[in-house]
Amino acid sequence: MTDHADRLIIALAQINPTVGDIPGNADRIRAARARAAAEDADLVVFPELSVCGYPPEDLVLRNAFLDTVQAALLALAAETADGGPALLVGAPWRFTDLDDDRRKLGNAALLLDRGEIHFVGLKHLLPNYGVFDEVRVFSRGPLPDVVPVKGTRLGIMVCEDMWDPRVSAHLAAQGAELLVVINGSPYEVEKPNQRLDHALPRVAETGLPLVYVNQVGGQDELVFDGDSFIVAADGTLAGRLPAWREAVVSTAWMRAGDGPWLCANAPLEPRASFEESLYRAMVLGLADYVTKNGFPGVILGLSGGIDSALSAAVAVDALGPERVWCVMMPSRHTSGHSLEDAEGVARLLGARYDTVPITQAMNAFDGMLCDLFAGRHADVTEENIQSRLRGMTLMALSNKFGPMVLSTGNKSEMSVGYATLYGDMCGGYSVLKDVYKTTVVQVSRWRNDHGRPEGLLGPDGPVMPERVITKPPTAELRPDQKDEDSLPPYGVLDGILHGLIENEQGVADLIAEGRDPEIVHRVWRLLNVAEYKRRQAPPGVKISLRAFGRDRRYPITNRFPG
């Protein structure tokens, strides 16, 4: 340990807490502290709300929950009396507003040191957009004070506080020498760049180095990538932790005289490609959803198509082949190559594979309904019965043996309602829910060509036969069916959907870009009509800026023309 103001060892603890598992999260904090103590750390910095997990949502409205958090904080603070490193943790914190004497709750950063809680700083800027609704459960704190820690003055910010120059300017004016930001920042495709784009101006404006610590792990539909970093006072990237996994990294800081603090030894991990980051987001989101909720594994329908193949590959990479069960459920419309391709996927992945034909059940339904359907031609009704028979089969196996049903639909299908309620939409989780069909193809190609990413559990080689990637997509619910019989080509469809959903463009805007007016109007209509289906869809990994459910909330009853 050192008390000298010219040297400081700060450990960045990028951990994976579980919402509500306060004893388990406290043990994770203890383990990280012990590791940092072995490296002579002065301070260990943890993510936002690391004691209770992020986001806790309405759990923070329960006094029993807050009492448990407070007890854990007091226990952790008492343990710092051993002379080891101080802890900077995040937790909900009750306080009394002296103006009106009402009980309030803040999203707090707490410094635990020398056996006590030495500092409580409340988040000043509460996000209230996209997946965030902190204004609903937290009260906004005042501009934070500077905190003396081991001979230096830290300016501590909580997540959103870094996105506004007023907070860092206030801390600099109060004499801060180093900015420290604790975060629960969920992954989106462009989010890592956005974080750095906000950190760099804060450093430039204040002339102070900045430490950014983010959590890692999956929580329901959100997935956190870690990717913690350090920016030097001159604006250079001085360190970056690995994305997608826990890490506790001790960094040595030094300064000469009145000069800025300099970080001497932080690692600078390379950034992953777009495809790898997206794939790892799906893997980690599924792994934590299944494991944290206590499922023994997953079961999914393997059709021989690319969506179910990629879903199976993600599942095996996340959970290992022994926890993934693939079921082919052929009908009288299933082609021979689909049977071959489904078996080929399961063989490459090393997962259990069974075949349960549904033709007998189809015939039973035909017989049951023949009198009522007399005089009517077969149509989408019979197609949906097939899909629902498959959903019922998977749910029966799930009920009997315990694995969670993994839904395999993609964002393109979910957008326009090309999916069957209580059929292919049934399940406990969907890894492709926020991934367009064209991106499914792109990521499948990447996984097949690049092999298993480091640290994952699947095969180090291709995960699906080449034909699965290249053949025209089809639901095989009627003879010679192709998706393009019902939808525009996915290359056209996905571009329109991205404009309508992610960019919030109007129909007229897309037509002005040169897109076919009839197709644009049709897609807009399908997008709105399918809202009632999406309300009943399983949760899935958030990838984009505008994921269905948490980000994009449109009314079911909606006649706006676009």
C-alpha positions as CSV (number, residue, x, y, z in Angstrom):
1,M,0.0,0.0,0.0
2,T,1.1,3.6,-0.6
3,D,0.0,6.9,0.8
4,H,2.2,9.0,-1.5
5,A,0.4,11.5,-3.7
6,D,2.8,10.9,-6.6
7,R,2.0,7.2,-7.0
8,L,-1.3,5.3,-7.2
9,I,-2.4,1.8,-8.2
10,I,-6.0,1.7,-9.5
11,A,-7.6,-1.7,-10.3
12,L,-10.4,-1.7,-12.8
13,A,-12.9,-4.4,-11.9
14,Q,-15.0,-5.2,-15.0
15,I,-17.4,-7.8,-13.4
16,N,-20.6,-9.6,-14.3
17,P,-23.1,-9.0,-11.5
18,T,-26.5,-10.6,-11.3
19,V,-29.6,-8.5,-10.6
20,G,-30.9,-9.3,-7.1
21,D,-28.1,-11.7,-6.1
22,I,-26.7,-9.2,-3.6
23,P,-24.7,-11.8,-1.6
24,G,-23.2,-13.2,-4.9
25,N,-22.4,-9.8,-6.2
26,A,-20.7,-8.9,-2.8
27,D,-18.6,-12.1,-3.1
28,R,-17.6,-11.1,-6.6
29,I,-16.5,-7.7,-5.3
30,R,-14.6,-9.4,-2.5
31,A,-12.8,-11.7,-5.0
32,A,-11.8,-8.8,-7.2
33,R,-10.6,-6.9,-4.1
34,A,-8.4,-9.8,-3.0
35,R,-6.9,-10.1,-6.5
36,A,-6.2,-6.3,-6.5
37,A,-4.8,-6.4,-3.0
38,A,-2.3,-9.0,-4.1
39,E,-1.1,-6.5,-6.7
40,D,-0.8,-3.7,-4.0
41,A,-3.7,-1.7,-5.3
42,D,-4.9,1.4,-3.6
43,L,-8.3,1.6,-5.1
44,V,-10.6,-0.9,-6.9
45,V,-13.2,0.6,-9.2
46,F,-16.4,-1.3,-9.9
47,P,-19.3,-0.7,-12.3
48,E,-22.5,1.2,-11.7
49,L,-25.0,-0.5,-9.3
50,S,-22.5,-3.3,-9.0
51,V,-23.8,-4.3,-5.6
52,C,-27.4,-5.0,-6.7
53,G,-26.9,-5.6,-10.5
54,Y,-28.0,-3.3,-13.3
55,P,-30.7,-2.5,-14.2
56,P,-32.6,-3.4,-11.0
57,E,-35.8,-1.7,-12.3
58,D,-38.7,-1.8,-9.7
59,L,-36.7,-4.0,-7.3
60,V,-35.4,-0.7,-5.9
61,L,-38.9,0.2,-4.8
62,R,-38.9,-2.6,-2.2
63,N,-37.5,-1.7,1.2
64,A,-36.4,-5.3,1.8
65,F,-34.3,-5.1,-1.3
66,L,-32.7,-1.8,-0.2
67,D,-32.2,-3.1,3.3
68,T,-30.2,-6.1,1.9
69,V,-28.1,-3.7,-0.3
70,Q,-27.3,-1.5,2.7
71,A,-26.3,-4.5,4.8
72,A,-24.0,-5.7,2.1
73,L,-22.4,-2.2,1.8
74,L,-21.8,-2.0,5.5
75,A,-20.2,-5.5,5.5
76,L,-18.0,-4.6,2.6
77,A,-17.0,-1.3,4.2
78,A,-16.1,-3.0,7.4
79,E,-13.8,-5.3,5.6
80,T,-11.7,-2.4,4.3
81,A,-10.5,-1.8,7.8
82,D,-7.8,-4.5,7.1
83,G,-5.6,-1.8,5.4
84,G,-6.2,-3.2,1.9
85,P,-7.5,-1.3,-1.1
86,A,-10.5,1.1,-1.0
87,L,-13.5,0.2,-3.0
88,L,-15.6,2.4,-5.3
89,V,-18.9,0.6,-5.9
90,G,-22.3,1.4,-7.3
91,A,-25.5,0.9,-5.4
92,P,-29.0,2.4,-4.8
93,W,-28.9,4.7,-1.8
94,R,-31.7,6.1,0.3
95,F,-31.3,9.7,1.5
96,T,-33.5,12.4,3.0
97,D,-34.2,15.6,1.1
98,L,-33.8,18.2,3.9
99,D,-36.1,20.7,2.0
100,D,-39.3,18.6,2.3
101,D,-38.1,15.7,4.5
102,R,-39.3,13.1,2.0
103,R,-37.6,9.7,1.6
104,K,-35.7,9.5,-1.7
105,L,-33.5,7.1,-3.6
106,G,-30.4,7.8,-5.6
107,N,-28.2,5.9,-8.0
108,A,-25.0,6.2,-6.0
109,A,-21.2,5.8,-6.2
110,L,-19.9,4.9,-2.8
111,L,-16.3,5.0,-1.5
112,L,-15.6,2.3,1.1
113,D,-12.3,2.7,2.9
114,R,-10.7,2.2,6.3
115,G,-13.8,0.4,7.6
116,E,-16.4,3.0,6.7
117,I,-18.5,4.4,3.9
118,H,-16.4,7.6,3.3
119,F,-18.3,9.1,0.4
120,V,-21.7,8.8,-1.3
121,G,-22.2,10.6,-4.6
122,L,-25.5,10.5,-6.4
123,K,-25.9,10.3,-10.2
124,H,-26.6,13.8,-11.4
125,L,-28.0,13.1,-14.9
126,L,-30.6,10.3,-15.1
127,P,-31.2,8.9,-18.6
128,N,-34.8,8.7,-19.6
129,Y,-34.7,7.4,-23.2
130,G,-34.4,4.1,-25.1
131,V,-33.9,1.3,-22.5
132,F,-33.4,3.7,-19.7
133,D,-36.2,5.0,-17.4
134,E,-34.2,5.9,-14.3
135,V,-36.3,9.0,-13.7
136,R,-39.1,6.6,-12.7
137,V,-37.2,5.1,-9.8
138,F,-34.3,7.4,-8.9
139,S,-34.0,11.0,-7.8
140,R,-31.4,13.2,-9.4
141,G,-28.5,14.1,-7.2
142,P,-26.6,17.4,-7.0
143,L,-23.4,18.1,-8.9
144,P,-20.9,15.8,-7.2
145,D,-18.1,16.8,-4.9
146,V,-14.4,15.9,-5.3
147,V,-13.3,12.9,-3.2
148,P,-9.9,12.6,-1.6
149,V,-8.5,9.0,-2.1
150,K,-5.0,7.9,-1.1
151,G,-3.5,11.4,-1.5
152,T,-5.3,12.5,-4.7
153,R,-8.6,14.2,-5.5
154,L,-10.9,12.1,-7.7
155,G,-13.8,13.4,-9.7
156,I,-16.4,10.6,-9.7
157,M,-19.2,10.4,-12.2
158,V,-21.9,7.8,-12.7
159,C,-22.4,6.7,-16.4
160,E,-24.7,9.4,-18.0
161,D,-22.8,12.1,-16.0
162,M,-19.9,11.8,-18.5
163,W,-22.2,12.6,-21.4
164,D,-22.6,16.2,-20.3
165,P,-19.7,18.7,-20.0
166,R,-21.2,20.4,-17.0
167,V,-20.5,17.6,-14.5
168,S,-16.8,17.2,-15.5
169,A,-16.3,21.0,-15.6
170,H,-17.8,21.3,-12.1
171,L,-15.4,18.5,-10.8
172,A,-12.4,20.2,-12.5
173,A,-13.3,23.5,-10.9
174,Q,-13.5,21.8,-7.5
175,G,-9.9,20.6,-7.9
176,A,-10.3,17.1,-9.3
177,E,-7.0,15.5,-10.5
178,L,-8.4,12.4,-12.1
179,L,-11.9,11.6,-13.5
180,V,-13.4,8.2,-12.7
181,V,-16.6,7.0,-14.3
182,I,-18.6,3.9,-13.2
183,N,-21.0,2.5,-15.8
184,G,-23.7,0.1,-16.7
185,S,-23.7,0.9,-20.4
186,P,-25.4,-1.8,-22.5
187,Y,-24.1,-2.8,-25.9
188,E,-25.3,-1.5,-29.2
189,V,-23.5,-1.8,-32.5
190,E,-22.1,1.7,-32.3
191,K,-22.0,2.1,-28.5
192,P,-18.2,1.5,-27.9
193,N,-17.3,4.3,-30.3
194,Q,-20.0,6.6,-28.7
195,R,-18.5,6.1,-25.3
196,L,-15.1,7.2,-26.4
197,D,-16.6,10.0,-28.4
198,H,-18.0,11.4,-25.2
199,A,-15.0,10.7,-23.0
200,L,-12.5,12.5,-25.3
201,P,-14.2,15.9,-25.0
202,R,-14.4,15.6,-21.2
203,V,-10.6,15.1,-21.1
204,A,-10.0,17.9,-23.6
205,E,-12.2,20.3,-21.7
206,T,-10.7,19.5,-18.2
207,G,-7.1,18.5,-19.1
208,L,-7.7,15.5,-16.7
209,P,-7.2,11.8,-17.4
210,L,-10.2,9.6,-17.3
211,V,-10.9,6.0,-16.1
212,Y,-14.1,4.4,-17.5
213,V,-15.2,1.1,-15.9
214,N,-18.2,-0.8,-17.5
215,Q,-19.9,-4.0,-16.4
216,V,-20.0,-7.1,-18.5
217,G,-22.7,-9.8,-18.9
218,G,-26.3,-10.4,-19.9
219,Q,-29.4,-9.1,-18.1
220,D,-32.7,-10.1,-19.8
221,E,-32.6,-8.3,-23.2
222,L,-29.6,-6.2,-22.4
223,V,-26.0,-7.3,-22.8
224,F,-23.0,-5.4,-21.5
225,D,-19.7,-5.7,-23.3
226,G,-17.3,-4.3,-20.7
227,D,-14.7,-2.6,-23.0
228,S,-13.5,-0.4,-20.1
229,F,-10.8,2.1,-21.0
230,I,-8.5,4.8,-19.9
231,V,-7.9,8.1,-21.6
232,A,-4.7,10.0,-20.8
233,A,-4.7,13.8,-20.1
234,D,-3.4,14.5,-23.6
235,G,-6.4,12.6,-25.2
236,T,-4.6,9.5,-26.2
237,L,-6.1,6.1,-25.4
238,A,-3.9,4.8,-22.6
239,G,-5.6,1.5,-21.9
240,R,-8.5,-0.8,-22.8
241,L,-9.8,-3.9,-21.1
242,P,-11.0,-6.9,-23.1
243,A,-14.6,-6.9,-24.2
244,W,-17.1,-9.6,-23.4
245,R,-15.4,-11.1,-20.4
246,E,-14.7,-10.3,-16.8
247,A,-11.3,-8.8,-15.9
248,V,-9.6,-7.2,-12.9
249,V,-6.6,-5.2,-14.1
250,S,-4.3,-3.1,-11.9
251,T,-2.9,0.0,-13.4
252,A,0.0,2.0,-12.1
253,W,-0.4,5.8,-12.0
254,M,2.4,8.3,-11.5
255,R,2.9,12.1,-11.6
256,A,5.8,14.5,-11.3
257,G,5.2,17.7,-9.3
258,D,2.1,19.5,-10.5
259,G,1.8,17.5,-13.8
260,P,-1.1,15.3,-14.7
261,W,-1.5,11.7,-13.5
262,L,0.0,9.3,-16.0
263,C,-1.0,5.6,-16.5
264,A,2.1,3.6,-17.1
265,N,1.1,-0.1,-17.6
266,A,-2.6,-0.5,-18.8
267,P,-3.2,-3.2,-21.5
268,L,-4.5,-2.0,-24.8
269,E,-6.8,-4.7,-26.1
270,P,-7.7,-4.6,-29.8
271,R,-11.3,-4.1,-30.9
272,A,-13.1,-7.0,-32.4
273,S,-14.8,-6.8,-35.9
274,F,-18.4,-5.9,-36.3
275,E,-19.3,-9.5,-36.9
276,E,-17.4,-10.8,-33.9
277,S,-18.8,-8.2,-31.6
278,L,-22.4,-8.9,-32.7
279,Y,-21.8,-12.7,-32.4
280,R,-20.3,-12.4,-28.9
281,A,-23.2,-10.2,-27.8
282,M,-25.6,-13.0,-28.8
283,V,-23.5,-15.6,-27.1
284,L,-23.1,-13.8,-23.9
285,G,-26.7,-12.7,-23.8
286,L,-28.0,-16.2,-24.2
287,A,-25.4,-17.8,-21.9
288,D,-26.3,-15.5,-19.0
289,Y,-30.0,-15.7,-19.6
290,V,-30.0,-19.5,-19.5
291,T,-27.5,-19.8,-16.6
292,K,-28.7,-17.0,-14.4
293,N,-32.3,-18.2,-14.7
294,G,-31.3,-21.8,-13.9
295,F,-32.2,-23.6,-17.1
296,P,-30.3,-26.8,-17.8
297,G,-29.9,-26.0,-21.4
298,V,-31.9,-25.1,-24.6
299,I,-34.0,-26.9,-27.1
300,L,-34.7,-25.6,-30.6
301,G,-36.3,-26.6,-33.9
302,L,-33.6,-27.2,-36.5
303,S,-35.2,-26.7,-40.0
304,G,-32.2,-26.8,-42.3
305,G,-32.4,-23.1,-42.7
306,I,-29.9,-20.4,-41.8
307,D,-31.8,-18.8,-38.9
308,S,-32.1,-22.0,-36.9
309,A,-28.6,-23.0,-37.8
310,L,-27.1,-19.7,-36.5
311,S,-29.3,-19.9,-33.4
312,A,-28.0,-23.4,-32.7
313,A,-24.4,-22.3,-33.3
314,V,-24.8,-19.4,-30.9
315,A,-26.3,-21.8,-28.3
316,V,-23.4,-24.3,-28.6
317,D,-20.8,-21.6,-28.4
318,A,-22.6,-20.1,-25.4
319,L,-23.5,-23.3,-23.4
320,G,-21.5,-26.2,-24.9
321,P,-22.9,-28.9,-27.2
322,E,-24.0,-31.1,-24.2
323,R,-26.6,-28.4,-23.2
324,V,-28.2,-27.9,-26.7
325,W,-30.9,-30.2,-28.1
326,C,-31.8,-29.8,-31.8
327,V,-35.1,-31.3,-33.1
328,M,-36.0,-31.6,-36.8
329,M,-39.8,-31.7,-37.2
330,P,-40.4,-32.6,-40.9
331,S,-43.8,-32.4,-42.6
332,R,-45.0,-33.6,-46.0
333,H,-43.5,-30.3,-47.4
334,T,-40.0,-30.7,-46.0
335,S,-37.4,-31.2,-48.7
336,G,-34.7,-33.8,-48.7
337,H,-31.9,-31.2,-48.6
338,S,-33.5,-29.6,-45.5
339,L,-33.3,-33.0,-43.7
340,E,-29.7,-33.3,-44.8
341,D,-28.7,-29.8,-43.8
342,A,-30.4,-29.9,-40.4
343,E,-28.5,-33.2,-39.6
344,G,-25.3,-31.6,-41.0
345,V,-25.7,-28.6,-38.6
346,A,-26.2,-30.8,-35.6
347,R,-23.2,-33.0,-36.6
348,L,-20.9,-30.1,-37.0
349,L,-22.0,-28.6,-33.7
350,G,-21.8,-31.9,-31.9
351,A,-25.3,-31.3,-30.4
352,R,-28.0,-33.9,-29.7
353,Y,-30.3,-34.3,-32.7
354,D,-33.7,-36.0,-32.9
355,T,-36.4,-36.2,-35.6
356,V,-40.1,-35.9,-34.7
357,P,-42.3,-35.9,-37.9
358,I,-45.5,-33.9,-37.6
359,T,-47.3,-35.3,-40.6
360,Q,-49.5,-37.6,-38.4
361,A,-50.5,-34.6,-36.3
362,M,-51.2,-32.5,-39.5
363,N,-53.5,-35.3,-40.7
364,A,-55.3,-35.4,-37.4
365,F,-56.0,-31.6,-37.6
366,D,-57.2,-32.0,-41.2
367,G,-59.6,-34.6,-40.0
368,M,-60.7,-32.6,-37.0
369,L,-61.5,-29.5,-39.0
370,C,-62.6,-31.0,-42.3
371,D,-66.3,-30.4,-41.8
372,L,-65.9,-26.8,-40.7
373,F,-63.4,-26.1,-43.4
374,A,-65.5,-27.8,-46.1
375,G,-65.5,-25.7,-49.4
376,R,-62.5,-23.7,-48.4
377,H,-59.1,-24.0,-50.1
378,A,-56.0,-24.6,-48.1
379,D,-54.3,-21.3,-47.2
380,V,-52.2,-19.7,-44.4
381,T,-54.4,-21.4,-41.9
382,E,-52.9,-24.8,-42.7
383,E,-49.4,-23.3,-42.8
384,N,-49.9,-21.9,-39.3
385,I,-51.2,-25.2,-38.0
386,Q,-47.8,-26.8,-39.0
387,S,-45.9,-24.0,-37.3
388,R,-47.9,-24.4,-34.1
389,L,-47.6,-28.1,-34.1
390,R,-43.8,-27.6,-34.1
391,G,-44.1,-25.1,-31.3
392,M,-46.3,-27.5,-29.3
393,T,-43.8,-30.3,-29.8
394,L,-40.9,-28.2,-28.6
395,M,-42.8,-27.0,-25.6
396,A,-43.8,-30.6,-24.7
397,L,-40.2,-31.7,-24.8
398,S,-39.2,-28.6,-22.7
399,N,-41.9,-29.3,-20.1
400,K,-40.9,-33.0,-19.9
401,F,-37.1,-32.6,-19.8
402,G,-36.5,-29.0,-18.7
403,P,-34.5,-27.2,-21.4
404,M,-35.7,-23.7,-22.4
405,V,-37.2,-23.4,-25.9
406,L,-35.0,-21.1,-28.0
407,S,-36.9,-19.2,-30.7
408,T,-35.1,-18.7,-34.0
409,G,-36.9,-15.9,-35.8
410,N,-34.9,-12.8,-37.0
411,K,-35.7,-9.1,-36.9
412,S,-36.8,-8.9,-40.6
413,E,-39.5,-11.5,-39.9
414,M,-40.6,-10.0,-36.6
415,S,-40.8,-6.6,-38.3
416,V,-43.3,-7.6,-40.9
417,G,-45.1,-10.4,-39.0
418,Y,-43.7,-13.2,-41.1
419,A,-44.0,-15.4,-38.1
420,T,-46.7,-17.5,-36.3
421,L,-47.9,-16.7,-32.9
422,Y,-47.7,-19.8,-30.7
423,G,-45.7,-21.5,-33.5
424,D,-42.2,-20.4,-34.5
425,M,-42.6,-17.4,-32.1
426,C,-42.9,-19.6,-29.0
427,G,-40.0,-19.9,-26.7
428,G,-38.2,-18.4,-23.7
429,Y,-35.6,-16.4,-25.6
430,S,-34.5,-15.3,-29.1
431,V,-30.9,-14.5,-30.0
432,L,-31.8,-13.2,-33.5
433,K,-34.7,-11.0,-32.4
434,D,-32.7,-7.8,-33.2
435,V,-30.7,-9.1,-36.1
436,Y,-31.9,-8.5,-39.7
437,K,-31.8,-11.4,-42.2
438,T,-29.0,-9.9,-44.3
439,T,-26.9,-9.6,-41.1
440,V,-27.8,-13.2,-40.2
441,V,-26.2,-14.3,-43.5
442,Q,-23.2,-12.0,-42.9
443,V,-22.5,-13.3,-39.4
444,S,-23.1,-16.9,-40.4
445,R,-20.5,-16.6,-43.1
446,W,-18.1,-15.0,-40.6
447,R,-18.5,-17.8,-38.1
448,N,-18.1,-20.5,-40.7
449,D,-15.0,-18.8,-42.2
450,H,-13.2,-17.7,-39.0
451,G,-13.8,-20.6,-36.6
452,R,-14.6,-20.4,-32.9
453,P,-13.9,-17.1,-31.2
454,E,-11.6,-17.4,-28.2
455,G,-13.2,-18.5,-25.0
456,L,-16.4,-19.9,-26.5
457,L,-17.5,-23.6,-26.3
458,G,-18.4,-24.7,-29.8
459,P,-16.4,-26.3,-32.6
460,D,-13.3,-24.6,-34.0
461,G,-14.5,-24.8,-37.5
462,P,-17.6,-24.5,-39.7
463,V,-20.9,-24.7,-37.8
464,M,-23.2,-25.2,-40.8
465,P,-23.0,-26.7,-44.3
466,E,-22.3,-24.2,-47.1
467,R,-25.7,-24.8,-48.7
468,V,-27.4,-23.5,-45.5
469,I,-25.9,-20.1,-46.2
470,T,-26.4,-19.9,-50.0
471,K,-29.8,-21.5,-50.6
472,P,-33.0,-19.3,-51.0
473,P,-34.8,-19.0,-47.6
474,T,-38.1,-20.9,-47.3
475,A,-40.5,-21.8,-44.5
476,E,-41.5,-25.0,-46.3
477,L,-45.1,-24.8,-45.2
478,R,-46.4,-25.4,-48.7
479,P,-45.0,-26.9,-51.9
480,D,-42.1,-25.0,-53.5
481,Q,-42.5,-22.1,-51.0
482,K,-39.9,-19.3,-50.9
483,D,-39.8,-16.3,-48.6
484,E,-39.8,-14.0,-51.6
485,D,-43.3,-15.3,-52.5
486,S,-44.6,-13.3,-49.6
487,L,-41.9,-10.6,-49.0
488,P,-39.6,-8.3,-51.0
489,P,-36.1,-9.6,-51.3
490,Y,-34.3,-9.3,-48.0
491,G,-31.7,-6.9,-49.4
492,V,-34.6,-4.5,-50.3
493,L,-36.7,-5.3,-47.2
494,D,-34.0,-4.8,-44.7
495,G,-32.9,-1.4,-46.1
496,I,-36.5,-0.1,-45.8
497,L,-36.9,-1.6,-42.3
498,H,-33.7,0.0,-41.1
499,G,-34.9,3.4,-42.4
500,L,-38.3,3.0,-40.8
501,I,-37.1,1.6,-37.5
502,E,-33.5,2.6,-36.7
503,N,-33.6,5.9,-38.5
504,E,-37.3,6.7,-37.8
505,Q,-37.7,7.9,-41.4
506,G,-41.1,8.6,-42.9
507,V,-42.5,6.8,-45.9
508,A,-42.0,9.9,-48.0
509,D,-38.4,10.1,-47.0
510,L,-37.7,6.6,-48.2
511,I,-39.5,7.1,-51.5
512,A,-37.5,10.3,-52.1
513,E,-34.3,8.2,-51.7
514,G,-35.5,6.2,-54.8
515,R,-37.1,3.2,-53.2
516,D,-40.2,1.7,-54.8
517,P,-43.3,3.5,-53.4
518,E,-45.5,0.5,-53.5
519,I,-43.0,-1.6,-51.5
520,V,-42.4,1.1,-49.0
521,H,-46.1,1.6,-48.3
522,R,-46.5,-2.1,-48.0
523,V,-43.6,-2.6,-45.6
524,W,-44.9,0.3,-43.4
525,R,-48.3,-1.3,-43.3
526,L,-46.9,-4.7,-42.4
527,L,-44.7,-3.2,-39.7
528,N,-47.6,-1.6,-38.0
529,V,-50.0,-4.5,-38.3
530,A,-47.5,-6.9,-36.7
531,E,-47.1,-4.9,-33.5
532,Y,-49.6,-7.1,-31.7
533,K,-47.4,-10.1,-32.5
534,R,-44.3,-8.5,-31.2
535,R,-45.9,-7.7,-27.9
536,Q,-46.2,-11.5,-27.4
537,A,-42.8,-12.4,-28.6
538,P,-40.1,-13.8,-26.2
539,P,-37.3,-11.5,-25.0
540,G,-34.1,-11.4,-27.1
541,V,-30.6,-9.9,-27.2
542,K,-30.6,-6.1,-27.9
543,I,-28.1,-5.4,-30.7
544,S,-29.3,-2.2,-32.4
545,L,-30.2,1.3,-31.4
546,R,-33.9,0.5,-31.8
547,A,-34.8,-3.0,-30.5
548,F,-38.4,-4.0,-30.4
549,G,-39.9,-3.8,-26.9
550,R,-37.5,-1.7,-24.8
551,D,-36.5,0.8,-27.4
552,R,-39.3,1.0,-29.9
553,R,-42.7,1.3,-28.3
554,Y,-45.5,1.8,-30.9
555,P,-49.2,1.5,-30.3
556,I,-51.0,-1.6,-31.5
557,T,-54.0,0.4,-32.7
558,N,-52.3,2.8,-35.1
559,R,-53.6,4.4,-38.3
560,F,-50.8,6.9,-39.0
561,P,-50.1,6.6,-42.7
562,G,-46.3,6.9,-42.4
